[in-house]
Amino acid sequence: MKTLFVITGPTAVGKTAISLLIAKHLGVPIINADSRQIYQEIPIGTAAPTASELSSVKHYFVGTLHLTDYYSASMYEQDVLRLFSPEGALGNHRHGLMSGGSMMYIDAVCDGIDDIPTVDPETREQLRHRLETDGLDRLVEELRLLDPDYFQIVDRKNTRRVVHALEICYMTGKPYTSFRSNQRKERGFDIVKIGLVRPREELYDRINRRVVAMMADGLEAEARRVFPYRGENSLNTVGYRELFDYFDGRCTLSEAVERIQGATRRYCRKQLTWLKRDSRIRWFHPDHDEEILNYIDDNL
C-alpha cells in the first residue's frame, strides 16, 4: 500500500529544509500543505519555497492560484486525492510527501472533511458586502441566532470561519453544524505523520529573525502591491494585516513589524495546541535529520 509521509509543525520551525531532504531521499515531489503559499502574489510574506528550492524538487500547490481565486480545505482534499488516484500524476509512486503547517488542509487529506456545499458566488459576494458594511461583530451575532452550536465553539475573531459558516447558513437554510459529522474517512494509503518542534525560546527567536529577514527581502513592497485586494480572504493573513494598518496610518512601520512578530508567535502557539492533540504524530527536532530519515526508512 502507498504511504503518505506528512511533515508538519509550527511556523518557522524548519519544515522546508527537512522536506527537501526527505523528498530527495525518497525521490518524490513535495505536496505543499500551506494554505497561503498556494497564492502566487505573496511569496515573501508566506515564506514560500525559493526559485532554487522549487527547481531542485518538484512542488505541487505552490503559487498556483491568484488572490481572488476561491479555494477551500475541501477542494484541497479532492485535489490531493486526485494526484494519488491511478490516473493521477502520483498514481504510480509508492510513497508521497506532504509538508506544511495548515492544520485544516492536513486534516482534510488525512482524515477527510465533511461534505459541506460549495458556496455560490452570489452568497459569497453578499457576505463580503455585509462584512464591509456591518462589521464582524454584527455577523457574529447573526451566527449566534442561526447556529448557536457553532457559535459556542468557533473562534469569533476568525473572520473567515464566521463568514463561511454564515454563507452555508444563508445558502442552504440549515445550520452550518448540520453538515459537520467529524467522522474520519478511510484512505487507500497509509499515513505517517512527523512533527517538527523546537524549544519555545528558540522558536520565538527564529520567528522574530524571520520577520526581519522578510522585511529586508521586500515584504513591505509586496504588501503595497496587493493592498488593492485587501478585502480578499487570501490576505486575511499575518504580515499583511499589520502592514495594511501601517499604510492606513494606524501605526508606525516599526510597530507593524513588532505586531507581525507578536501575531506570528500567537499563531505558532495555536498550531502547537492543535497538533499536540494528534497522538499519531512522532515528534523530532529539525536538526536531528538522521533520526528523521531512519524513522522514514523504518516505515517504508
Sequence and secondary structure as in RCSB ss.txt:
>XXXX:A:sequence
MKTLFVITGPTAVGKTAISLLIAKHLGVPIINADSRQIYQEIPIGTAAPTASELSSVKHYFVGTLHLTDYYSASM
YEQDVLRLFSPEGALGNHRHGLMSGGSMMYIDAVCDGIDDIPTVDPETREQLRHRLETDGLDRLVEELRLLDPDY
FQIVDRKNTRRVVHALEICYMTGKPYTSFRSNQRKERGFDIVKIGLVRPREELYDRINRRVVAMMADGLEAEARR
VFPYRGENSLNTVGYRELFDYFDGRCTLSEAVERIQGATRRYCRKQLTWLKRDSRIRWFHPDHDEEILNYIDDNL
>XXXX:A:secstr
  EEEEEE STTSSHHHHHHHHHHHHT  EEE  TTTTBTT TTTTT   HHHHHHS EESSS B TTS   HHH
HHHHHHHHHSTTSTTTT SEEEEE S HHHHHHHHH         HHHHHHHHHHHHHH HHHHHHHHHHH HHH
HHHS TT HHHHHHHHHHHHHHSS GGGG        SSEEEEEEE   HHHHHHHHHHHHHHHHHHTHHHHHHH
HGGGTTSGGG STTHHHHHHHHTTSS HHHHHHHHHHHHHHHHHHHHHHHHT TTEEEE TT HHHHHHHHHHT 
